[in-house]
Amino acid sequence: MLAQILDRGSLEDWRALYRLLGEDLRGDRRLAARVGRMVETVPIPYPHIWRAALASLGVAVDWSRPAKEPPGAAEI
């Protein structure tokens, strides 16, 4: 379900997930770790945005590791 939210969720869904992750730094660290693993292993849209969101919450992010891009993703 988490992968579906990251992949197909609306902006409101993503905001709710960010609140659960802990915008006030008291969020669920296990959930943040799960999202971090998913962003690194599952091709989802906007992986760099999720990496930045996790980094802003204090989660260690490996910026040198290439992100998994979904099939058909456009290069900008």
DRENMARSE-28811 format. One record per atom (N, C-alpha, C, O, CB): atom name; residue number from 1; z, x, y; residue in three letters. Coordinates in Angstrom, 1 decimal, decimal comma, padded with zeros to 4 digits. Glycine has a CB too. Example, Ala and Ser with C-alpha at 12.3 -4.5 7.8 and 13.67 -1.06 7.14 Angstrom:
REM residues 2
<pt N 1 <007,8 013,2 -005,7> ala>
<pt CA 1 <007,8 012,3 -004,5> ala>
<pt C 1 <007,8 013,2 -003,3> ala>
<pt O 1 <008,5 014,2 -003,3> ala>
<pt CB 1 <009,0 011,3 -004,5> ala>
<pt N 2 <007,1 012,8 -002,2> ser>
<pt CA 2 <007,1 013,7 -001,1> ser>
<pt C 2 <007,9 012,9 000,0> ser>
<pt O 2 <008,0 013,4 001,1> ser>
<pt CB 2 <005,7 014,1 -000,6> ser>
END
This chain:
REM residues 76
<pt N 1 <000,0 000,8 -001,2> met>
<pt CA 1 <000,0 000,0 000,0> met>
<pt C 1 <000,0 000,9 001,3> met>
<pt O 1 <-000,7 000,6 002,2> met>
<pt CB 1 <001,2 -000,9 000,0> met>
<pt N 2 <000,7 002,0 001,2> leu>
<pt CA 2 <000,8 002,9 002,4> leu>
<pt C 2 <-000,6 003,4 002,7> leu>
<pt O 2 <-001,0 003,5 003,8> leu>
<pt CB 2 <001,8 004,0 002,1> leu>
<pt N 3 <-001,3 003,8 001,6> ala>
<pt CA 3 <-002,7 004,4 001,8> ala>
<pt C 3 <-003,6 003,3 002,5> ala>
<pt O 3 <-004,4 003,6 003,3> ala>
<pt CB 3 <-003,3 004,8 000,5> ala>
<pt N 4 <-003,4 002,0 002,1> gln>
<pt CA 4 <-004,2 001,0 002,7> gln>
<pt C 4 <-003,9 000,8 004,1> gln>
<pt O 4 <-004,8 000,5 004,9> gln>
<pt CB 4 <-004,0 -000,3 001,9> gln>
<pt N 5 <-002,6 000,9 004,5> ile>
<pt CA 5 <-002,2 000,8 005,9> ile>
<pt C 5 <-002,8 001,9 006,7> ile>
<pt O 5 <-003,4 001,7 007,8> ile>
<pt CB 5 <-000,7 000,7 006,1> ile>
<pt N 6 <-002,8 003,1 006,2> leu>
<pt CA 6 <-003,3 004,3 006,9> leu>
<pt C 6 <-004,9 004,1 007,0> leu>
<pt O 6 <-005,4 004,5 008,0> leu>
<pt CB 6 <-003,0 005,6 006,2> leu>
<pt N 7 <-005,5 003,6 005,9> asp>
<pt CA 7 <-006,9 003,5 005,9> asp>
<pt C 7 <-007,5 002,3 006,7> asp>
<pt O 7 <-008,4 002,4 007,4> asp>
<pt CB 7 <-007,4 003,4 004,5> asp>
<pt N 8 <-006,9 001,1 006,4> arg>
<pt CA 8 <-007,5 -000,1 007,0> arg>
<pt C 8 <-006,6 -000,9 007,9> arg>
<pt O 8 <-006,9 -002,0 008,3> arg>
<pt CB 8 <-007,9 -001,0 005,9> arg>
<pt N 9 <-005,5 -000,3 008,3> gly>
<pt CA 9 <-004,5 -001,0 009,1> gly>
<pt C 9 <-005,0 -001,2 010,5> gly>
<pt O 9 <-005,9 -000,4 011,0> gly>
<pt CB 9 <-003,2 -000,3 009,1> gly>
<pt N 10 <-004,5 -002,2 011,2> ser>
<pt CA 10 <-004,8 -002,4 012,6> ser>
<pt C 10 <-003,9 -001,5 013,5> ser>
<pt O 10 <-003,0 -000,8 013,0> ser>
<pt CB 10 <-004,6 -003,9 013,0> ser>
<pt N 11 <-004,2 -001,5 014,7> leu>
<pt CA 11 <-003,4 -000,7 015,7> leu>
<pt C 11 <-001,9 -001,2 015,6> leu>
<pt O 11 <-001,0 -000,3 015,7> leu>
<pt CB 11 <-003,9 -000,8 017,1> leu>
<pt N 12 <-001,7 -002,5 015,5> glu>
<pt CA 12 <-000,3 -003,0 015,4> glu>
<pt C 12 <000,4 -002,5 014,1> glu>
<pt O 12 <001,6 -002,2 014,1> glu>
<pt CB 12 <-000,3 -004,5 015,5> glu>
<pt N 13 <-000,4 -002,5 013,0> asp>
<pt CA 13 <000,2 -001,9 011,8> asp>
<pt C 13 <000,6 -000,5 011,9> asp>
<pt O 13 <001,7 -000,1 011,5> asp>
<pt CB 13 <-000,9 -002,1 010,6> asp>
<pt N 14 <-000,3 000,3 012,6> trp>
<pt CA 14 <000,0 001,7 012,8> trp>
<pt C 14 <001,2 001,9 013,7> trp>
<pt O 14 <002,1 002,8 013,4> trp>
<pt CB 14 <-001,2 002,5 013,4> trp>
<pt N 15 <001,4 001,1 014,7> arg>
<pt CA 15 <002,5 001,2 015,6> arg>
<pt C 15 <003,8 000,8 014,8> arg>
<pt O 15 <004,8 001,5 015,0> arg>
<pt CB 15 <002,4 000,2 016,8> arg>
<pt N 16 <003,7 -000,2 014,0> ala>
<pt CA 16 <004,9 -000,6 013,1> ala>
<pt C 16 <005,3 000,6 012,2> ala>
<pt O 16 <006,5 000,9 012,0> ala>
<pt CB 16 <004,7 -001,8 012,3> ala>
<pt N 17 <004,3 001,2 011,6> leu>
<pt CA 17 <004,6 002,4 010,7> leu>
<pt C 17 <005,2 003,5 011,5> leu>
<pt O 17 <006,1 004,1 011,0> leu>
<pt CB 17 <003,3 002,8 010,0> leu>
<pt N 18 <004,7 003,8 012,7> tyr>
<pt CA 18 <005,2 004,9 013,5> tyr>
<pt C 18 <006,7 004,6 013,8> tyr>
<pt O 18 <007,5 005,5 013,8> tyr>
<pt CB 18 <004,4 005,0 014,8> tyr>
<pt N 19 <007,0 003,3 014,1> arg>
<pt CA 19 <008,4 003,0 014,4> arg>
<pt C 19 <009,3 003,2 013,2> arg>
<pt O 19 <010,4 003,7 013,3> arg>
<pt CB 19 <008,5 001,5 014,8> arg>
<pt N 20 <008,8 002,9 012,0> leu>
<pt CA 20 <009,5 003,1 010,7> leu>
<pt C 20 <009,7 004,6 010,5> leu>
<pt O 20 <010,7 005,0 010,0> leu>
<pt CB 20 <008,8 002,5 009,5> leu>
<pt N 21 <008,7 005,4 010,9> leu>
<pt CA 21 <008,8 006,8 010,7> leu>
<pt C 21 <009,8 007,4 011,6> leu>
<pt O 21 <010,4 008,5 011,3> leu>
<pt CB 21 <007,4 007,5 011,0> leu>
<pt N 22 <010,1 006,8 012,7> gly>
<pt CA 22 <011,2 007,2 013,6> gly>
<pt C 22 <010,8 007,7 014,9> gly>
<pt O 22 <011,1 008,9 015,2> gly>
<pt CB 22 <011,9 008,3 012,9> gly>
<pt N 23 <010,3 006,9 015,7> glu>
<pt CA 23 <009,9 007,3 017,1> glu>
<pt C 23 <011,2 007,7 017,8> glu>
<pt O 23 <011,1 008,5 018,8> glu>
<pt CB 23 <009,2 006,2 017,8> glu>
<pt N 24 <012,3 007,3 017,4> asp>
<pt CA 24 <013,6 007,7 018,0> asp>
<pt C 24 <014,3 008,8 017,3> asp>
<pt O 24 <015,4 009,1 017,5> asp>
<pt CB 24 <014,5 006,5 018,2> asp>
<pt N 25 <013,5 009,5 016,3> leu>
<pt CA 25 <014,0 010,6 015,5> leu>
<pt C 25 <015,1 010,2 014,6> leu>
<pt O 25 <015,8 011,1 014,1> leu>
<pt CB 25 <014,4 011,7 016,4> leu>
<pt N 26 <015,3 008,9 014,3> arg>
<pt CA 26 <016,3 008,5 013,3> arg>
<pt C 26 <015,7 007,8 012,2> arg>
<pt O 26 <016,3 007,0 011,5> arg>
<pt CB 26 <017,4 007,7 014,0> arg>
<pt N 27 <014,4 007,9 012,1> gly>
<pt CA 27 <013,6 007,2 011,1> gly>
<pt C 27 <013,8 007,7 009,7> gly>
<pt O 27 <014,6 008,5 009,4> gly>
<pt CB 27 <012,2 007,2 011,5> gly>
<pt N 28 <013,0 007,1 008,8> asp>
<pt CA 28 <013,0 007,4 007,4> asp>
<pt C 28 <012,3 008,7 007,1> asp>
<pt O 28 <011,0 008,7 007,1> asp>
<pt CB 28 <012,4 006,2 006,6> asp>
<pt N 29 <013,0 009,7 006,8> arg>
<pt CA 29 <012,4 011,1 006,6> arg>
<pt C 29 <011,6 011,1 005,3> arg>
<pt O 29 <010,6 011,8 005,1> arg>
<pt CB 29 <013,4 012,2 006,6> arg>
<pt N 30 <012,1 010,3 004,3> arg>
<pt CA 30 <011,3 010,3 003,0> arg>
<pt C 30 <010,0 009,6 003,2> arg>
<pt O 30 <009,0 010,1 002,7> arg>
<pt CB 30 <012,1 009,5 001,9> arg>
<pt N 31 <009,9 008,6 004,0> leu>
<pt CA 31 <008,6 007,9 004,3> leu>
<pt C 31 <007,7 008,9 005,1> leu>
<pt O 31 <006,5 008,9 004,9> leu>
<pt CB 31 <008,9 006,6 005,2> leu>
<pt N 32 <008,3 009,6 006,0> ala>
<pt CA 32 <007,5 010,6 006,8> ala>
<pt C 32 <006,9 011,6 005,9> ala>
<pt O 32 <005,8 012,0 006,0> ala>
<pt CB 32 <008,4 011,3 007,9> ala>
<pt N 33 <007,7 012,1 004,9> ala>
<pt CA 33 <007,2 013,1 003,9> ala>
<pt C 33 <006,1 012,5 003,1> ala>
<pt O 33 <005,1 013,2 002,8> ala>
<pt CB 33 <008,4 013,6 003,0> ala>
<pt N 34 <006,2 011,2 002,7> arg>
<pt CA 34 <005,2 010,6 001,9> arg>
<pt C 34 <003,9 010,4 002,7> arg>
<pt O 34 <002,8 010,7 002,2> arg>
<pt CB 34 <005,6 009,2 001,5> arg>
<pt N 35 <004,0 010,0 004,0> val>
<pt CA 35 <002,8 009,9 004,8> val>
<pt C 35 <002,2 011,3 005,0> val>
<pt O 35 <001,0 011,4 005,0> val>
<pt CB 35 <003,2 009,3 006,2> val>
<pt N 36 <003,0 012,3 005,2> gly>
<pt CA 36 <002,5 013,7 005,3> gly>
<pt C 36 <001,7 014,1 004,1> gly>
<pt O 36 <000,6 014,7 004,2> gly>
<pt CB 36 <003,6 014,7 005,6> gly>
<pt N 37 <002,2 013,9 002,9> arg>
<pt CA 37 <001,5 014,2 001,7> arg>
<pt C 37 <000,2 013,4 001,6> arg>
<pt O 37 <-000,8 014,0 001,2> arg>
<pt CB 37 <002,4 014,0 000,4> arg>
<pt N 38 <000,3 012,2 002,0> met>
<pt CA 38 <-000,9 011,3 001,9> met>
<pt C 38 <-002,0 011,8 002,8> met>
<pt O 38 <-003,2 011,8 002,5> met>
<pt CB 38 <-000,6 009,9 002,1> met>
<pt N 39 <-001,6 012,1 004,0> val>
<pt CA 39 <-002,6 012,6 005,0> val>
<pt C 39 <-003,3 013,9 004,5> val>
<pt O 39 <-004,4 014,1 004,9> val>
<pt CB 39 <-001,9 012,8 006,4> val>
<pt N 40 <-002,5 014,7 003,8> glu>
<pt CA 40 <-003,1 015,9 003,3> glu>
<pt C 40 <-004,0 015,8 002,1> glu>
<pt O 40 <-004,8 016,6 001,8> glu>
<pt CB 40 <-002,0 016,9 003,0> glu>
<pt N 41 <-003,8 014,7 001,3> thr>
<pt CA 41 <-004,5 014,6 000,0> thr>
<pt C 41 <-005,4 013,4 -000,1> thr>
<pt O 41 <-006,3 013,5 -001,0> thr>
<pt CB 41 <-003,4 014,5 -001,1> thr>
<pt N 42 <-005,3 012,4 000,7> val>
<pt CA 42 <-006,1 011,2 000,6> val>
<pt C 42 <-007,1 011,2 001,8> val>
<pt O 42 <-006,6 011,3 002,9> val>
<pt CB 42 <-005,3 009,9 000,5> val>
<pt N 43 <-008,3 011,0 001,6> pro>
<pt CA 43 <-009,3 010,9 002,7> pro>
<pt C 43 <-009,0 009,6 003,5> pro>
<pt O 43 <-009,3 008,5 003,0> pro>
<pt CB 43 <-010,7 010,9 002,3> pro>
<pt N 44 <-008,5 009,7 004,7> ile>
<pt CA 44 <-008,2 008,5 005,6> ile>
<pt C 44 <-008,9 008,8 006,9> ile>
<pt O 44 <-009,1 009,9 007,3> ile>
<pt CB 44 <-006,7 008,3 005,7> ile>
<pt N 45 <-009,2 007,7 007,7> pro>
<pt CA 45 <-009,7 007,9 009,0> pro>
<pt C 45 <-008,6 008,5 009,9> pro>
<pt O 45 <-007,5 008,2 009,8> pro>
<pt CB 45 <-010,2 006,5 009,6> pro>
<pt N 46 <-009,1 009,3 010,8> tyr>
<pt CA 46 <-008,2 009,9 011,8> tyr>
<pt C 46 <-007,0 010,7 011,3> tyr>
<pt O 46 <-005,9 010,5 011,7> tyr>
<pt CB 46 <-007,6 008,8 012,7> tyr>
<pt N 47 <-007,3 011,6 010,3> pro>
<pt CA 47 <-006,2 012,4 009,8> pro>
<pt C 47 <-005,5 013,2 010,8> pro>
<pt O 47 <-004,3 013,5 010,7> pro>
<pt CB 47 <-006,7 013,2 008,6> pro>
<pt N 48 <-006,2 013,7 011,8> his>
<pt CA 48 <-005,6 014,6 012,8> his>
<pt C 48 <-004,6 013,8 013,7> his>
<pt O 48 <-003,7 014,3 014,2> his>
<pt CB 48 <-006,7 015,3 013,7> his>
<pt N 49 <-004,9 012,5 013,9> ile>
<pt CA 49 <-004,0 011,7 014,7> ile>
<pt C 49 <-002,7 011,5 014,0> ile>
<pt O 49 <-001,6 011,6 014,6> ile>
<pt CB 49 <-004,6 010,3 015,0> ile>
<pt N 50 <-002,8 011,3 012,7> trp>
<pt CA 50 <-001,6 011,1 011,9> trp>
<pt C 50 <-000,8 012,5 011,8> trp>
<pt O 50 <000,4 012,5 011,8> trp>
<pt CB 50 <-001,9 010,6 010,5> trp>
<pt N 51 <-001,5 013,6 011,7> arg>
<pt CA 51 <-000,8 014,9 011,7> arg>
<pt C 51 <-000,1 015,0 013,1> arg>
<pt O 51 <001,1 015,5 013,1> arg>
<pt CB 51 <-001,8 016,0 011,5> arg>
<pt N 52 <-000,7 014,7 014,2> ala>
<pt CA 52 <-000,1 014,8 015,5> ala>
<pt C 52 <001,1 013,9 015,6> ala>
<pt O 52 <002,2 014,3 016,1> ala>
<pt CB 52 <-001,1 014,5 016,6> ala>
<pt N 53 <001,0 012,7 015,0> ala>
<pt CA 53 <002,1 011,8 015,1> ala>
<pt C 53 <003,3 012,3 014,3> ala>
<pt O 53 <004,5 012,2 014,7> ala>
<pt CB 53 <001,7 010,4 014,5> ala>
<pt N 54 <003,0 012,9 013,1> leu>
<pt CA 54 <004,1 013,4 012,3> leu>
<pt C 54 <004,7 014,6 013,0> leu>
<pt O 54 <005,9 014,8 013,0> leu>
<pt CB 54 <003,6 013,8 010,9> leu>
<pt N 55 <003,9 015,5 013,6> ala>
<pt CA 55 <004,4 016,7 014,3> ala>
<pt C 55 <005,3 016,2 015,4> ala>
<pt O 55 <006,3 016,9 015,7> ala>
<pt CB 55 <003,3 017,5 014,8> ala>
<pt N 56 <004,9 015,2 016,1> ser>
<pt CA 56 <005,8 014,7 017,2> ser>
<pt C 56 <007,1 014,2 016,8> ser>
<pt O 56 <008,1 014,1 017,6> ser>
<pt CB 56 <005,1 013,6 018,0> ser>
<pt N 57 <007,2 013,8 015,5> leu>
<pt CA 57 <008,5 013,4 014,9> leu>
<pt C 57 <009,3 014,5 014,3> leu>
<pt O 57 <010,4 014,3 013,7> leu>
<pt CB 57 <008,2 012,3 013,9> leu>
<pt N 58 <008,8 015,8 014,4> gly>
<pt CA 58 <009,5 016,9 013,8> gly>
<pt C 58 <009,1 017,3 012,4> gly>
<pt O 58 <009,8 018,1 011,8> gly>
<pt CB 58 <010,9 016,6 013,9> gly>
<pt N 59 <008,1 016,6 011,8> val>
<pt CA 59 <007,7 016,9 010,5> val>
<pt C 59 <006,8 018,2 010,5> val>
<pt O 59 <005,9 018,3 011,4> val>
<pt CB 59 <006,9 015,7 009,8> val>
<pt N 60 <007,0 019,1 009,6> ala>
<pt CA 60 <006,2 020,3 009,6> ala>
<pt C 60 <004,8 020,0 009,2> ala>
<pt O 60 <004,6 019,3 008,1> ala>
<pt CB 60 <006,8 021,4 008,6> ala>
<pt N 61 <003,8 020,4 009,9> val>
<pt CA 61 <002,4 020,1 009,7> val>
<pt C 61 <001,6 021,4 009,6> val>
<pt O 61 <001,8 022,3 010,4> val>
<pt CB 61 <001,8 019,2 010,8> val>
<pt N 62 <000,8 021,6 008,5> asp>
<pt CA 62 <000,0 022,7 008,3> asp>
<pt C 62 <-001,4 022,5 009,0> asp>
<pt O 62 <-002,3 021,9 008,4> asp>
<pt CB 62 <-000,2 023,1 006,8> asp>
<pt N 63 <-001,5 022,9 010,3> trp>
<pt CA 63 <-002,7 022,7 011,0> trp>
<pt C 63 <-003,9 023,5 010,5> trp>
<pt O 63 <-005,0 023,1 010,8> trp>
<pt CB 63 <-002,4 023,0 012,5> trp>
<pt N 64 <-003,6 024,5 009,8> ser>
<pt CA 64 <-004,8 025,4 009,3> ser>
<pt C 64 <-005,4 024,8 008,1> ser>
<pt O 64 <-006,5 025,1 007,7> ser>
<pt CB 64 <-004,3 026,8 009,0> ser>
<pt N 65 <-004,8 023,8 007,4> arg>
<pt CA 65 <-005,3 023,2 006,2> arg>
<pt C 65 <-006,4 022,1 006,6> arg>
<pt O 65 <-006,1 021,3 007,5> arg>
<pt CB 65 <-004,2 022,5 005,3> arg>
<pt N 66 <-007,6 022,2 006,0> pro>
<pt CA 66 <-008,6 021,2 006,4> pro>
<pt C 66 <-008,2 019,8 006,0> pro>
<pt O 66 <-007,6 019,6 004,9> pro>
<pt CB 66 <-010,0 021,6 005,8> pro>
<pt N 67 <-008,4 018,9 006,8> ala>
<pt CA 67 <-008,1 017,5 006,5> ala>
<pt C 67 <-009,2 016,9 005,6> ala>
<pt O 67 <-010,3 017,2 005,7> ala>
<pt CB 67 <-008,0 016,6 007,8> ala>
<pt N 68 <-008,8 016,0 004,8> lys>
<pt CA 68 <-009,7 015,3 003,9> lys>
<pt C 68 <-010,3 014,2 004,8> lys>
<pt O 68 <-009,6 013,3 005,3> lys>
<pt CB 68 <-009,0 014,7 002,6> lys>
<pt N 69 <-011,6 014,2 004,9> glu>
<pt CA 69 <-012,3 013,2 005,7> glu>
<pt C 69 <-012,9 012,2 004,8> glu>
<pt O 69 <-013,3 012,5 003,7> glu>
<pt CB 69 <-013,4 013,9 006,6> glu>
<pt N 70 <-012,9 010,9 005,2> pro>
<pt CA 70 <-013,5 009,9 004,3> pro>
<pt C 70 <-014,9 010,0 004,2> pro>
<pt O 70 <-015,6 010,6 005,1> pro>
<pt CB 70 <-013,1 008,5 004,8> pro>
<pt N 71 <-015,5 009,6 003,1> pro>
<pt CA 71 <-017,0 009,7 002,9> pro>
<pt C 71 <-017,7 009,0 004,1> pro>
<pt O 71 <-017,3 007,9 004,4> pro>
<pt CB 71 <-017,5 009,1 001,5> pro>
<pt N 72 <-018,7 009,6 004,6> gly>
<pt CA 72 <-019,5 009,0 005,7> gly>
<pt C 72 <-018,9 009,2 007,0> gly>
<pt O 72 <-019,4 008,6 008,0> gly>
<pt CB 72 <-019,7 007,6 005,4> gly>
<pt N 73 <-017,8 010,0 007,2> ala>
<pt CA 73 <-017,2 010,2 008,5> ala>
<pt C 73 <-018,2 011,0 009,4> ala>
<pt O 73 <-018,8 012,0 008,9> ala>
<pt CB 73 <-015,9 011,0 008,3> ala>
<pt N 74 <-018,3 010,6 010,6> ala>
<pt CA 74 <-019,2 011,3 011,5> ala>
<pt C 74 <-018,5 012,5 012,1> ala>
<pt O 74 <-017,3 012,5 012,4> ala>
<pt CB 74 <-019,6 010,3 012,7> ala>
<pt N 75 <-019,3 013,5 012,3> glu>
<pt CA 75 <-018,8 014,7 013,0> glu>
<pt C 75 <-018,9 014,6 014,5> glu>
<pt O 75 <-020,0 014,1 014,9> glu>
<pt CB 75 <-019,5 016,0 012,5> glu>
<pt N 76 <-017,9 014,9 015,2> ile>
<pt CA 76 <-018,0 014,8 016,7> ile>
<pt C 76 <-018,1 016,2 017,3> ile>
<pt O 76 <-018,1 016,3 018,5> ile>
<pt CB 76 <-016,7 014,1 017,2> ile>
END
